[in-house]
Amino acid sequence: MATPSNSTGRPPQTAIRCVGVTKTYGEGNAAVQALRGVDLEIRAGELLLLEGPSGCGKTTLISVLAGLMHRDGGNCSVLDHDYEQMSPGETTLFRGQNIGFVFQAFNLIPALTAAENAATPLLIRGLKRKAAVDQAGAVLKELGFDDRMMRSLPADLSGGQQQRVAIARAMVHRPRLIVCDEPTSALDRESGHQVMELLRRFALDQDRVLVVVTHDERIFKFADRIARMEDGRITRIENPPARAPEASRKPPAQS
């Protein structure tokens, strides 16, 4: 696998650097050490898959990278920022401007339409409702949504459609880092590949960073690199078995 390149032709820069990162839940006899000294570098313009058995610390690690959780020790620079050196308000502002999330359970708001759900990051940043929903609608159209679907509530959408709303929400504010927790675990092979093609196309065309937690070997070929994790540590980093073909510009079929 060649080193990821960016649109400028310059060698890729390190977007995330973790050295000796630790995290423990609980205290005393009930303490559980989730991260045991994680060392990891992730490049700009890279899709990194984070793979390992359940309970090895993958979700904890991406929560630290996304600023959702404080680390206990070690050093971690994310897009040239260290959350431990930032106030809670600065961290919230930084996340809102630079980070997108695709949660395993989608976490859509039941009372909001698809377009309103996708517009949430823009609304939080203070954009007026109409402008935010219009921008979200443009992203959803690229994901194959029509006007009727954009006005639908989550309960009226299929699982694949809800997944695309979650992806649109993660990308609508053009974040520099997108983290995904098991984005294909509940999807069939074709739908899972569509999701990964969308993530590559919308995230990496802009030299952003995408970190995906997964157990799904079917999507390994979409990665630039695969980081294997066990017992709270990165044990090795590998190239994928084969690079996926370039994503089609045609909107995906609905599922």
C-alpha positions as CSV (number, residue, x, y, z in Angstrom):
1,M,0.0,0.0,0.0
2,A,1.4,3.3,-1.0
3,T,1.5,6.1,1.5
4,P,-1.7,8.2,1.2
5,S,-1.3,11.3,-0.8
6,N,-3.2,14.6,-0.8
7,S,-4.5,16.9,-3.5
8,T,-1.4,19.2,-3.1
9,G,1.1,16.5,-4.0
10,R,2.9,17.2,-0.7
11,P,3.8,14.3,1.6
12,P,0.9,13.7,4.1
13,Q,1.2,15.3,7.5
14,T,0.5,13.6,10.8
15,A,-3.0,14.6,11.8
16,I,-3.2,12.6,15.1
17,R,-0.3,11.5,17.3
18,C,-0.8,9.5,20.5
19,V,2.1,8.4,22.8
20,G,1.5,6.3,25.9
21,V,-2.2,7.1,26.2
22,T,-3.9,5.5,29.2
23,K,-7.5,5.4,30.4
24,T,-8.9,3.6,33.5
25,Y,-12.6,3.3,34.5
26,G,-13.5,3.0,38.2
27,E,-11.2,2.8,41.2
28,G,-9.6,0.3,43.5
29,N,-10.6,-3.3,43.0
30,A,-13.2,-2.2,40.5
31,A,-10.8,-0.4,38.2
32,V,-10.6,-1.5,34.6
33,Q,-7.7,-0.3,32.5
34,A,-9.2,0.3,29.0
35,L,-6.1,1.9,27.4
36,R,-2.7,0.7,28.5
37,G,-0.2,3.0,26.7
38,V,-1.5,3.5,23.2
39,D,1.0,4.7,20.6
40,L,-0.5,5.7,17.3
41,E,0.0,8.1,14.4
42,I,-2.7,8.8,11.8
43,R,-1.9,10.7,8.6
44,A,-3.9,13.5,7.0
45,G,-5.9,12.1,4.1
46,E,-6.0,8.6,5.6
47,L,-8.8,6.1,6.3
48,L,-7.6,4.1,9.2
49,L,-9.6,1.0,10.4
50,L,-9.3,0.1,14.1
51,E,-9.9,-3.6,14.6
52,G,-9.8,-5.9,17.6
53,P,-11.9,-8.0,19.9
54,S,-14.8,-6.6,22.0
55,G,-13.5,-4.9,25.1
56,C,-10.0,-4.2,23.8
57,G,-10.5,-0.4,24.1
58,K,-11.4,0.6,20.5
59,T,-14.4,2.7,21.4
60,T,-12.6,4.3,24.4
61,L,-9.7,5.3,22.1
62,I,-11.9,7.0,19.5
63,S,-13.8,8.7,22.3
64,V,-10.4,10.2,23.4
65,L,-9.5,11.1,19.9
66,A,-12.9,12.9,19.4
67,G,-12.6,14.8,22.7
68,L,-15.6,13.0,24.3
69,M,-13.5,11.5,27.0
70,H,-10.4,12.6,28.9
71,R,-7.3,10.4,28.9
72,D,-5.6,9.7,32.2
73,G,-2.0,9.8,31.0
74,G,0.2,10.0,28.0
75,N,0.2,12.6,25.2
76,C,-2.3,13.0,22.4
77,S,-2.3,15.7,19.7
78,V,-5.4,15.9,17.4
79,L,-5.2,18.3,14.5
80,D,-2.5,20.2,16.4
81,H,-4.6,20.5,19.5
82,D,-4.4,18.8,22.9
83,Y,-7.8,18.5,24.7
84,E,-6.1,18.5,28.1
85,Q,-4.8,22.0,27.4
86,M,-8.2,23.3,26.5
87,S,-11.2,24.5,28.6
88,P,-14.5,22.6,28.3
89,G,-15.9,25.5,26.2
90,E,-12.9,25.4,23.9
91,T,-13.2,21.7,23.5
92,T,-16.9,21.9,22.7
93,L,-16.2,24.6,20.1
94,F,-13.3,22.6,18.6
95,R,-15.4,19.5,18.3
96,G,-18.3,21.4,16.7
97,Q,-16.0,22.9,14.0
98,N,-13.6,19.9,13.3
99,I,-15.1,16.6,14.3
100,G,-18.0,14.5,12.9
101,F,-19.4,11.3,14.5
102,V,-21.1,8.3,13.1
103,F,-22.5,6.3,16.1
104,Q,-23.2,2.6,16.0
105,A,-26.8,3.3,17.1
106,F,-27.2,6.3,14.7
107,N,-28.6,8.5,17.7
108,L,-31.1,10.3,15.5
109,I,-33.6,12.5,17.2
110,P,-37.0,10.9,16.8
111,A,-39.0,14.2,16.6
112,L,-36.8,15.7,13.9
113,T,-37.0,15.0,10.1
114,A,-34.1,13.5,8.3
115,A,-33.0,16.9,7.1
116,E,-33.3,18.4,10.5
117,N,-31.3,15.6,12.0
118,A,-28.5,16.0,9.4
119,A,-28.5,19.8,10.1
120,T,-27.9,19.4,13.8
121,P,-24.2,20.3,13.8
122,L,-24.9,23.5,11.8
123,L,-27.7,24.5,14.1
124,I,-25.4,24.0,17.2
125,R,-22.9,26.3,15.5
126,G,-25.6,29.0,15.3
127,L,-26.5,28.8,11.6
128,K,-30.1,29.9,10.9
129,R,-32.5,27.0,10.6
130,K,-33.4,27.4,6.9
131,A,-29.8,27.7,5.8
132,A,-28.8,24.7,8.0
133,V,-31.6,22.5,6.7
134,D,-30.8,23.6,3.1
135,Q,-27.2,22.6,3.5
136,A,-28.1,19.3,5.1
137,G,-30.6,18.7,2.3
138,A,-27.9,19.2,-0.3
139,V,-25.7,16.5,1.4
140,L,-28.7,14.1,1.7
141,K,-29.4,14.6,-2.1
142,E,-25.9,13.4,-2.8
143,L,-26.7,10.4,-0.7
144,G,-29.7,9.6,-2.8
145,F,-32.5,11.2,-0.7
146,D,-35.5,12.9,-2.4
147,D,-37.6,15.7,-0.9
148,R,-40.1,13.3,0.6
149,M,-37.5,11.3,2.4
150,M,-35.8,14.4,3.8
151,R,-39.1,15.3,5.4
152,S,-39.5,11.8,6.9
153,L,-39.0,11.1,10.6
154,P,-36.4,8.4,11.5
155,A,-39.2,5.9,12.4
156,D,-40.4,6.1,8.8
157,L,-36.9,5.4,7.3
158,S,-35.2,2.0,6.7
159,G,-32.1,1.2,8.6
160,G,-30.0,1.9,5.6
161,Q,-31.6,5.3,5.1
162,Q,-31.1,6.2,8.8
163,Q,-27.5,5.2,8.4
164,R,-27.1,7.7,5.5
165,V,-28.8,10.4,7.7
166,A,-26.1,9.7,10.3
167,I,-23.4,10.0,7.7
168,A,-24.8,13.3,6.4
169,R,-24.9,14.7,9.9
170,A,-21.3,13.7,10.4
171,M,-20.2,15.4,7.2
172,V,-22.5,18.4,6.8
173,H,-20.2,20.9,8.7
174,R,-17.1,19.6,6.7
175,P,-15.1,18.4,9.7
176,R,-11.5,17.5,9.4
177,L,-11.8,14.4,11.5
178,I,-14.6,11.8,11.3
179,V,-14.8,8.9,13.7
180,C,-17.2,6.0,13.1
181,D,-18.1,3.2,15.5
182,E,-19.1,0.0,13.7
183,P,-20.8,1.8,10.8
184,T,-21.5,-1.4,8.8
185,S,-22.2,-4.0,11.6
186,A,-25.9,-4.2,10.9
187,L,-25.7,-3.9,7.1
188,D,-25.5,-6.5,4.3
189,R,-22.4,-6.7,2.1
190,E,-23.7,-4.4,-0.6
191,S,-25.0,-1.7,1.8
192,G,-21.8,-1.9,3.9
193,H,-19.7,-1.3,0.8
194,Q,-22.0,1.6,-0.2
195,V,-21.5,3.2,3.2
196,M,-17.7,2.9,3.0
197,E,-17.6,4.3,-0.6
198,L,-19.6,7.3,0.6
199,L,-17.2,7.8,3.6
200,R,-14.2,7.6,1.3
201,R,-15.7,10.0,-1.3
202,F,-17.0,12.6,1.1
203,A,-14.3,12.5,3.7
204,L,-11.1,11.7,2.0
205,D,-11.5,13.8,-1.2
206,Q,-10.8,16.8,1.0
207,D,-7.7,15.3,2.7
208,R,-9.6,14.8,5.9
209,V,-9.0,12.0,8.4
210,L,-11.4,9.0,8.9
211,V,-11.1,6.5,11.8
212,V,-13.4,3.6,11.7
213,V,-13.9,1.0,14.5
214,T,-15.0,-2.3,12.9
215,H,-15.1,-6.1,13.2
216,D,-16.3,-6.3,9.6
217,E,-13.6,-7.9,7.5
218,R,-15.6,-7.2,4.4
219,I,-14.6,-3.5,4.5
220,F,-10.9,-4.0,5.2
221,K,-10.0,-3.3,1.6
222,F,-11.4,0.3,1.9
223,A,-8.7,1.2,4.4
224,D,-5.3,2.8,3.8
225,R,-4.1,1.0,7.0
226,I,-5.5,-1.3,9.6
227,A,-4.5,-0.8,13.3
228,R,-4.9,-4.0,15.3
229,M,-5.8,-3.5,19.0
230,E,-5.6,-5.9,21.9
231,D,-5.8,-5.4,25.7
232,G,-5.8,-1.7,25.5
233,R,-2.8,-1.4,23.1
234,I,-2.1,-1.1,19.4
235,T,-0.2,-4.3,18.7
236,R,0.5,-3.8,15.0
237,I,-0.5,-1.8,11.9
238,E,-1.0,-3.5,8.6
239,N,-1.8,-2.7,5.0
240,P,-5.2,-3.9,3.8
241,P,-5.4,-7.0,1.6
242,A,-6.4,-5.0,-1.5
243,R,-7.4,-1.4,-2.1
244,A,-11.0,-0.8,-2.9
245,P,-11.8,0.7,-6.3
246,E,-12.6,4.4,-6.6
247,A,-16.1,5.2,-5.4
248,S,-18.6,5.9,-8.1
249,R,-20.0,9.5,-8.3
250,K,-23.5,8.0,-8.9
251,P,-25.8,8.2,-5.8
252,P,-26.3,4.8,-4.1
253,A,-29.4,2.8,-4.5
254,Q,-31.8,3.1,-1.6
255,S,-32.0,0.4,1.0
